[in-house]
Amino acid sequence: MEVPFRDGSILVLPDRLLSKLRAALAMSGYDFESGGILLGSKEAQSPRFIVKELTLPSSLDARKRFAFVRSKNSANRAIERAWRASGGTVNYLGEWHTHNEKSPCPSSVDQNLIGDLVVVGSIPFGRIFMLIAGNSDEIFVGMTTAANPNGFIEERRAKWPV
């Protein structure tokens, strides 16, 4: 699946990763939010950001009815492993989590998280993305840039591939 943005950026989510995510969500359900991070790279001389891997919830994460709090330690370890294994080409691209709603919308916590990541400089490729998987076939995809600490500059809706 490819998600285009008005600034020309394209987020590429390979079907194998969407299948992995969908299988994990089918097992865990939506009663409690779950989430993880997106790991990937930016194609050289291209506006394409490619998700190479995503993490699933760890035992250190907190899954609650209306919140998901991921462990910074386990996320940082995953980022470091991906960076080393790729020879320095794969890094943090953003976050994903679930909402138990048909048409997922980012909460103020989601908006603040994206802004905080910009402020602390956790945007190695100049863009950061957030996916929110709803309990039906809709996915929210938000994006912001390193120059915008005020939340998403663009939001898109996507459907799970068939």
Legacy VTK file of the C-alpha trace (Angstrom):
# vtk DataFile Version 3.0
C-alpha trace
ASCII
DATASET POLYDATA
POINTS 162 float
0.000 0.000 0.000
1.250 3.481 -0.835
-0.076 6.579 0.917
0.659 9.828 -0.971
0.763 13.246 0.686
0.295 16.700 -0.861
3.956 17.642 -0.357
4.953 14.726 -2.588
5.959 12.389 0.241
4.826 8.788 -0.151
4.641 6.301 2.719
5.116 2.752 1.444
3.648 -0.013 3.608
4.516 -3.426 2.157
1.713 -5.992 2.101
3.792 -8.463 4.139
3.960 -5.968 7.031
0.273 -5.129 6.790
-0.475 -8.872 6.906
1.787 -9.244 9.959
0.011 -6.365 11.664
-3.461 -7.587 10.759
-2.687 -11.098 12.065
-1.396 -9.669 15.357
-4.512 -7.514 15.739
-6.778 -10.460 14.988
-5.168 -12.332 17.879
-5.082 -9.462 20.376
-8.352 -7.751 19.477
-9.291 -4.131 20.023
-10.569 -4.152 23.610
-7.212 -2.799 24.718
-5.083 -0.573 22.519
-1.874 -2.004 21.140
0.931 -0.458 19.180
4.541 -0.259 18.192
6.982 1.627 16.027
7.595 1.872 12.303
11.139 1.248 11.122
12.245 2.120 7.637
14.226 4.286 5.299
13.933 7.045 2.738
14.816 6.268 -0.849
17.721 8.424 -2.031
16.673 11.238 -4.375
13.039 10.212 -3.945
10.080 11.278 -1.800
9.372 7.634 -0.850
9.581 6.542 2.788
9.526 2.737 2.998
8.491 0.873 6.122
10.871 -2.094 6.370
9.676 -3.449 9.713
7.253 -2.725 12.507
7.355 -3.815 16.102
4.514 -5.518 17.913
3.631 -4.783 21.537
6.194 -6.006 24.054
5.610 -7.270 27.566
6.988 -3.939 28.805
4.242 -1.924 27.062
1.035 -0.865 28.812
-2.150 -1.776 26.924
-5.223 -0.022 28.280
-8.802 0.469 27.138
-8.161 3.963 25.776
-4.380 4.197 25.784
-1.225 2.468 24.683
2.069 3.389 26.324
5.042 1.765 24.690
8.273 1.066 26.480
10.953 3.490 25.360
13.628 0.925 26.213
12.246 -1.842 23.998
11.588 0.639 21.166
15.119 2.035 21.396
16.557 -1.493 21.313
14.518 -2.284 18.175
15.691 0.921 16.487
19.313 0.211 17.368
19.088 -3.394 16.083
17.505 -2.266 12.794
20.100 0.473 12.359
23.009 -1.917 12.888
21.543 -4.751 10.792
20.912 -2.383 7.861
24.337 -0.776 7.930
22.790 2.527 8.997
19.984 2.826 6.459
16.960 1.804 8.557
15.802 4.036 11.398
12.707 5.269 13.213
9.880 6.388 10.888
7.050 6.717 13.378
4.386 5.024 15.441
1.373 2.789 14.988
-1.403 1.882 17.393
-5.040 0.826 17.477
-8.287 2.541 18.349
-11.444 0.586 19.017
-13.461 2.589 16.507
-14.509 2.104 12.907
-13.019 5.363 11.624
-9.971 6.044 13.809
-9.097 9.635 14.634
-6.011 10.867 16.469
-6.573 11.959 20.042
-4.991 15.009 21.629
-2.452 12.582 23.145
-1.568 11.382 19.623
-1.209 14.976 18.397
0.972 15.873 21.395
3.167 12.792 20.908
3.895 13.752 17.303
4.694 17.328 18.373
6.945 16.100 21.186
8.869 13.856 18.786
9.514 16.874 16.564
10.689 18.982 19.518
13.171 16.352 20.743
14.447 15.738 17.206
13.320 12.122 16.799
12.846 12.533 13.041
15.915 11.113 11.321
14.433 11.410 7.802
12.697 14.787 8.131
9.200 13.247 8.292
7.367 11.292 10.939
4.297 9.140 10.402
1.555 7.722 12.604
-0.800 4.904 11.698
-3.948 4.268 13.704
-5.709 1.024 12.839
-9.444 1.021 13.438
-11.532 -2.039 14.259
-12.859 -2.370 10.706
-11.070 -1.739 7.416
-9.962 1.870 7.885
-6.499 3.151 8.797
-5.634 6.727 9.735
-2.239 7.864 8.444
-0.845 11.154 9.711
2.401 12.884 8.783
4.391 15.867 9.937
7.793 17.367 9.217
10.760 18.314 11.352
9.705 21.969 11.048
6.247 21.485 12.599
5.956 20.837 16.370
2.155 21.360 16.309
0.915 17.899 15.389
0.020 16.522 11.980
0.362 18.693 8.898
-1.539 16.175 6.827
-3.923 13.319 7.460
-4.989 10.536 5.121
-7.405 7.633 5.263
-6.517 4.252 3.839
-8.166 0.845 3.663
-6.577 -2.479 4.488
-5.559 -4.184 1.239
-7.821 -7.075 0.318
LINES 1 163
162 0 1 2 3 4 5 6 7 8 9 10 11 12 13 14 15 16 17 18 19 20 21 22 23 24 25 26 27 28 29 30 31 32 33 34 35 36 37 38 39 40 41 42 43 44 45 46 47 48 49 50 51 52 53 54 55 56 57 58 59 60 61 62 63 64 65 66 67 68 69 70 71 72 73 74 75 76 77 78 79 80 81 82 83 84 85 86 87 88 89 90 91 92 93 94 95 96 97 98 99 100 101 102 103 104 105 106 107 108 109 110 111 112 113 114 115 116 117 118 119 120 121 122 123 124 125 126 127 128 129 130 131 132 133 134 135 136 137 138 139 140 141 142 143 144 145 146 147 148 149 150 151 152 153 154 155 156 157 158 159 160 161
